[in-house]
């Protein structure tokens, strides 16, 4: 599978790097690296999108210059492995690659094969989601991980006692990577599926995790609310703190009450509980 690699010189960009990432993520870009002088973004070539037209429109609208080209899978893997560092959450959780040594006295040791999939805990939104999941009681809970990427959130919940659940991503590359990571972590009670919201019809979950983008979250919120048990917990991330208001408003219209939030470098995570109809 090939990816377009787009390099944007930050000193010539008319917007902040956070805004730039948000614009590109909304347009379908899936991975980002910030080197200090430039932002490097990746887009799957298999989608058939006219990248010349897409980048031209984005650069005109948001005021940035760019260089673009194709990047082979192996080139990405070699680059990613050379830069990949483990992420540790105190003594509770370690997210590492197979080529990293495990640490002693870590409660939840999670091994992630470092590929293009989003969700290695390096990005602020994944970090925030993991921080919050570590505070939850996942024991005997059925979970849904939407837009699962590497499936790191589902894997953590399983290690924390979740009994069964579903991880979904609409990207085939992420789907294959998630399957691999479930096997690496010996997780057998989480099912991984390739697709989107239609796969959860007529199912009920105690917890739903969705780390996607603002627009997709807004579109999917009614579906999340419908599939969540009354009293169940919904965690959302993938958006900036200035988008929190519209997320909360839309969630409230679907019987979802905000009971907590976290922020990191302007990125936000929101925690909701599903109310009874009488309380809504």
C-alpha positions in Angstrom: 0.0 0.0 0.0 1.4 3.4 -1.0 1.1 6.7 0.8 1.4 10.3 -0.4 3.9 12.2 1.7 3.3 15.9 2.0 5.8 18.3 3.5 4.7 21.7 4.6 7.4 24.3 5.6 6.1 25.7 8.9 7.8 29.1 8.5 5.8 29.7 5.4 2.5 28.5 6.7 -0.3 31.0 7.3 -1.7 29.0 10.2 -0.4 27.3 13.3 0.8 23.8 13.2 -2.1 22.7 15.3 -4.6 24.3 12.9 -2.7 22.8 9.9 -2.9 19.3 11.4 -6.7 19.8 12.0 -7.3 20.9 8.4 -5.3 18.0 7.0 -6.9 15.5 9.3 -10.4 16.7 8.2 -9.3 16.2 4.6 -8.3 12.6 5.2 -4.7 12.7 6.1 -3.8 9.9 8.6 -0.4 10.4 10.1 1.7 13.4 11.1 5.3 14.2 12.0 6.5 17.6 13.2 10.3 18.2 12.8 10.4 21.8 14.0 10.9 23.2 10.5 8.2 21.3 8.7 5.1 19.2 9.1 5.0 15.9 7.3 1.6 14.4 6.6 0.5 11.1 5.0 -2.5 10.2 2.8 -3.4 6.7 1.5 -2.9 6.6 -2.3 -5.4 3.7 -2.6 -8.4 6.1 -2.1 -8.1 7.4 -5.6 -8.3 11.0 -4.5 -6.8 13.5 -6.9 -4.0 14.8 -4.6 -3.0 17.6 -6.9 -6.5 19.1 -6.8 -6.9 18.4 -3.1 -3.6 20.0 -2.1 -4.1 22.9 -4.4 -7.5 23.6 -2.8 -6.2 23.2 0.7 -3.2 25.4 0.2 -5.3 28.2 -1.3 -7.8 28.1 1.4 -5.4 27.9 4.4 -2.3 29.6 3.0 0.6 27.1 3.0 3.2 25.8 0.6 4.0 22.1 0.2 6.0 19.4 -1.5 4.3 16.0 -2.3 5.4 12.6 -3.4 4.8 8.9 -3.0 6.2 6.9 -0.1 6.5 3.1 -0.1 5.4 1.0 2.9 8.9 -0.2 3.7 10.3 3.4 3.7 7.6 4.4 6.2 8.2 1.4 8.4 12.0 2.0 8.5 11.5 5.7 9.3 8.8 5.0 12.0 10.9 2.3 13.7 13.9 4.6 13.9 11.9 7.4 15.5 9.4 5.4 17.6 9.8 5.7 21.4 7.8 3.9 24.1 5.2 5.9 26.0 4.8 5.3 29.7 1.9 6.2 32.1 3.6 6.0 35.5 3.8 2.4 36.7 0.3 1.6 35.3 0.9 1.3 31.5 3.6 1.1 28.9 3.0 1.4 25.2 6.0 0.0 23.3 7.1 -1.7 20.1 8.2 -5.3 19.9 11.8 -4.1 19.6 11.6 -2.3 23.0 12.4 -4.2 26.2 9.5 -4.5 28.7 9.9 -2.7 32.0 9.5 -4.3 35.4 6.5 -3.6 37.7 4.3 -2.2 34.8 0.7 -3.2 35.4 -0.4 -3.1 31.7 2.4 -3.8 29.1 1.0 -3.2 25.6 3.0 -4.0 22.5 2.1 -2.1 19.3 3.6 -2.9 15.9 4.6 0.6 14.8 3.1 1.1 11.4 1.0 3.9 9.8 -2.1 3.3 11.9 -3.2 6.2 14.2 -3.0 5.4 17.9 0.4 4.7 19.4 -0.1 7.1 22.4 2.4 9.6 20.9 -0.4 11.9 19.7 -2.0 14.0 22.4 -5.5 12.7 21.7 -4.5 9.0 22.2 -2.5 10.0 25.2 -5.6 11.7 26.7 -7.8 8.7 26.0 -5.4 6.3 27.7 -5.1 8.6 30.7 -8.9 8.5 31.1 -9.3 4.8 30.5 -6.8 4.1 33.2 -9.2 5.8 35.7 -12.2 3.6 34.6 -13.5 0.4 36.0 -13.4 -1.8 32.9 -14.0 -5.0 34.7 -16.7 -7.1 33.0 -17.6 -4.3 30.7 -18.4 -4.7 27.0 -16.5 -2.0 25.0 -16.6 -0.4 21.5 -13.5 1.2 20.0 -14.6 3.2 17.0 -11.9 4.3 14.5 -9.6 2.0 16.5 -6.4 2.5 14.5 -3.9 0.3 16.2 -6.6 -0.9 18.7 -4.5 0.3 21.6 -7.6 1.5 23.5 -9.4 -1.8 23.1 -6.3 -3.7 24.1 -5.9 -1.6 27.2 -9.6 -2.1 28.2 -9.2 -5.8 27.7 -6.2 -6.0 29.9 -8.2 -4.0 32.5 -10.9 -6.6 32.6 -13.3 -5.8 29.8 -15.1 -8.9 28.7 -15.7 -8.8 25.0 -16.2 -6.0 22.6 -15.6 -4.6 19.2 -12.9 -2.6 17.5 -13.8 -0.9 14.1 -11.8 1.0 11.6 -12.7 1.9 8.0 -9.1 1.8 6.8 -7.8 -1.6 5.6 -4.2 -0.8 6.7 -5.4 0.0 10.2 -7.6 -3.0 10.3 -4.7 -5.4 9.5 -2.5 -3.6 12.0 -5.1 -3.9 14.7 -5.5 -7.6 14.0 -1.7 -8.0 14.4 -1.7 -6.0 17.7 -4.5 -8.0 19.2 -2.5 -11.2 18.5 0.7 -9.6 19.9 -1.0 -8.8 23.1 -2.9 -12.2 23.3 -6.3 -10.4 23.3 -8.9 -12.9 22.2 -12.2 -11.4 23.4 -12.1 -8.3 21.2 -13.5 -8.6 17.6 -11.9 -6.4 14.9 -14.0 -5.4 11.9 -13.4 -3.3 8.8 -16.2 -0.8 8.3 -18.0 2.0 10.0 -21.1 2.9 12.1 -23.5 0.5 10.4 -21.6 -2.5 12.0 -22.9 -1.6 15.5 -26.6 -1.7 14.8 -28.7 -3.6 17.4 -25.7 -3.9 19.7 -25.3 -2.5 23.2 -22.0 -1.5 24.9 -21.1 -0.4 28.4 -18.3 1.8 27.1 -17.6 3.5 23.8 -14.3 5.0 22.8 -14.0 7.2 19.7 -10.8 9.1 18.9 -11.5 10.3 15.4 -12.1 13.9 14.0 -14.6 16.6 15.0 -16.9 16.3 11.9 -17.1 12.5 12.1 -17.8 12.6 15.8 -20.6 15.0 15.3 -22.1 12.8 12.6 -21.7 9.7 14.7 -22.9 10.9 18.1 -26.5 9.8 17.6 -25.2 6.3 16.8 -22.9 6.2 19.8 -25.8 7.3 22.0 -28.1 4.6 20.6 -25.6 1.8 21.1 -24.5 2.9 24.6 -26.3 1.4 27.6 -28.0 3.8 30.0 -25.4 4.8 32.5 -22.7 3.8 30.1 -19.5 5.9 29.5 -18.5 7.5 26.2 -15.0 9.0 25.7 -14.4 11.3 22.7 -11.2 12.8 21.4 -9.6 13.9 18.1 -10.5 17.6 18.3 -9.3 20.9 19.7 -10.5 22.4 22.9 -12.3 25.2 21.0 -14.5 22.5 19.4 -15.6 21.2 22.9 -18.7 23.4 23.0 -20.3 22.0 19.8 -19.4 18.5 20.8 -21.0 18.9 24.2 -24.1 20.5 22.7 -24.6 17.8 20.2 -24.0 15.1 22.8 -26.5 16.7 25.1 -29.1 16.5 22.4 -28.6 12.8 22.5 -28.9 12.2 26.2 -25.2 12.3 26.8 -24.1 14.3 29.8 -20.5 15.6 30.0 -18.9 14.6 33.3 -15.2 15.2 32.7 -12.6 16.6 30.3 -8.9 16.6 29.7 -6.7 18.8 27.5 -3.1 18.6 26.3 -1.5 21.1 23.9 -4.9 22.5 22.9 -6.3 19.0 22.1 -9.3 17.8 24.1 -10.9 14.6 25.5 -14.5 14.6 26.8 -16.2 12.1 29.0 -19.9 11.5 28.9 -22.5 9.3 30.6 -25.8 8.3 29.0 -28.8 9.5 31.0 -32.1 7.9 31.6 -34.9 9.2 29.3 -36.6 10.7 32.4 -33.4 12.7 33.2 -32.8 14.0 29.7 
